[in-house]
Amino acid sequence: MLGIAKTSNQMGLVYTRLRQFDQAEFFYQIAIDLPKGMVEEKTLASALREMAVINLESGDLASAMQYAKKAYITYKNKNLTSYISTTARIIGNIYRAQGNNNKAIEYYKESLSFARETGGKLYEIKSLTALAGILIGIDTNEAISLLKRSLALSTEIDDKLHMLYAYREIRIAEKLRGRIEESLRYAEEEIALTDIIQNERSEDKLALEKAHLHSYKMEIELETLREKEKRHQLELEKKNNQIEIAAQARVISELELSKNKYASIALAFLLAACLAIVLLVYRSFIASKKRNEELDYLAARDPLTNCYNRRILFEVMNRDFLDLPQIEEYCILMVDIDHFKSVNDTYGHSVGDTVLCGVAELLQANIRKSDSVACFGGEEFCIILPNTTQHNTTQHNSRASNTYS
């Protein structure tokens, strides 16, 4: 039940990021509808909190408030300060949408208090900007003070989007106070930062296009190698035919030259020539076979982790499914590296690549010869366990988890 709840929440988060709220709501509701006591309260509260966000987006403020308050109470009971800060800010957003600014300010202040308690700068930035946004026009001076604090924190962690939001809101607030020069100064900062963000996005887009172009180039080169190999095979067949013809000619020559000694000498030279041709063809065949094996190996493996790639994974599964009557049990394990993004963000992608390789080595070291490990995408791996019961798979997964720990 716990696994179903967590997976449903993860699916819901994916669809929320894609802004496919109907699908997201469906998965969150699965976690909410599971039997009470079978799911962690924190996991259930996360589903309720995200349902509140979806209902707020759709304008169903009453349902949004009901879900948010339930999540808020759970987090309060568990004293989960970061979650309390986030949920209090959501409740403040709902009150603000209802036009109840006093209650919204109350919850925004509570969100800010818990954000500071957690020590998380991003939590504090979000709480500061939410509270400042509603105070503009009510207590503009306080709003500007909060926005400047948000700007300082955003600059410290290099969060350009929140920096841009702070510049824009300070510009509006300064204009409201009649301080046009200050407003213009922040407008210039806003414009400059907007250009930086756009340039970074353009560079990211260019890098992505270059990666696509490089991938296409590699595919073309691989196809060229395959065409060369086909031509080489045709040449090899042609040489084999030539060898057969030479062998026939040798037989005829033996019959004709057996009449005298000179014919025997000529036949010996002919045999030597044929042997030389056979040796050349054999060496060419061995080299071709070696190249084919290298190409097949490169085409079947992920270049970073040396695991099978997704194409081979699906080929293996299709092959196994064609022979299902011979398979007693068939299990598949999906393996995901927890908090992998934080590893990349904290230590860099080179360390992240090292972690991926290390996990891949561990996975391949803990499987049988009949099993297969494939890189499914990003930090995800897939392990195929033919002729394995679900019970044995669970035990295998438990032992492997201990090993990886």
Buried (B, 14 or more C-beta within 10 A) or exposed (E): EEEBBBEBBEBBBEBBEEEEBEBBBBBBBBBBEBEEEEBBBEBBBBBBBBBBBBBBEEEBBEBBBBBBBBBBBBBBEBEBBBBBBBBBBBBBBBBBBBEEBEBBBBBBBBBBBBBBBBEBBBBBBBBBBBBBBBBBEEBBEBBBBBBBBBBBBBEEEEBBEBBBBBBBBBBBBBBBBEBEEBBEBBBEBBEEBBEEBEEEEEEEEEEEEEEEEEEEEEEEEEEEBEEEBEEBEEEBEEBEEEBEEBEEEBEEBBEEBEEEEEBEEBBEEBBEEBEEBBEEBEEBBEEBEEBBEEBEEEEBBBEEBBBBBEEBBEEBBEEBEEEEEEEEEBBBBEBEBEEBEEBBEEEEEEEBEBBBBEBBBBBBEBBEEEBBBBBBEEBEBBBBBBBBEEEEBEEBBEEBEEEEE
